[in-house]
Each structure stands twice: as C-alpha cells, then as structure tokens.
Amino acid sequence: MIVIDQVEYEVDYRFARQRIRLRYSPDMKEIFIVEADGTLAPIRLLNKTENALIKREKVRLCKGDE
C-alpha cells in the first residue's frame, strides 16, 4: 500500500519494500508504477472491504507462537 495526499492505494506485492517511481495524470485519476523495463503497472484505490475478505496464510513469526 502507498499513500499519496492522504489517499491509500494498493500496489502489487512484488513492489513491497522497494523504492518505486510513479507516473500520474494531472488529475490523479490514473497512477502507474514505472517498472525497471519502463512498462507501466497501474495502481488502484485501496478497497478495505474487499481486502478484508481475502483469505491469507497465517505467518508464524517464531517457533513459540501458537
């Protein structure tokens, strides 16, 4: 997730923990991540309701967590 002017957008997980470069229209209706090869990957507004319904694997931080 990234935040631009207090608006949350979701990005693909492959961009996690990376510095990214953005390209956007003046009205901010279209925002893209500029990938290393120059292609543009679109981003979209964060939909918290939709995100809450996605099943994810549980991540164990250490052996003792149950």
N, C-alpha and C positions, 0 to 999 in steps of 0.2 A: 504494500500500500504506500502511496505517496500523498502528500498534502500540498496543494497549491492554493494560496489565498484562502485558507481555512476550509477548502473543499477536498474531500477524500476521494481518491481514485484508486482502482485496483489495477495492478500490473501482474504479468505472468511471473510465476515463482522463480523462473530461471534468472530473473534480474535481482533476486534477493542479495543483499549485502554488496551490491555493486554501485559504483558511480555511473549514472546514466545521463545521456544528453537528450533533451526534449525538443520537439518542433511542434508548434501550435499555431492555430489561426488567430487573428487579432481578437475575435470574439470569444476565444477559448472553447468553442464548440467541438473542435477537432484537436486532439492532442496525441502525439505519437512519440515513441521512444525510437531514437536513431540507433540502429544496431551497428555492430562493428563493420559489417559489409555495406553499410549505407541504406539498407532497407528500413522501412518504417513499420513499427509494430504499434497498432492502435491501443490506447488505454480507454477505460470507461469509468463512469462514476461508480463509486462503491455502493453496492446494494446490500445493506446489512441484513435484511430479511432473508434474501436468497443465500447469502453466505452462512447464515446460522443453520440452514437446513442441510448443508453438505456434510456427509459422514467423513470423518478423518480417522486415520490410525492414531492410536494413543502412543505417545512418545514417552519412554522411560528415561528419566534424567540420570538415575543411578540405580544400582542393583537393589538398594533398600526400599525404593518407592513401590508401594503396592496400591 
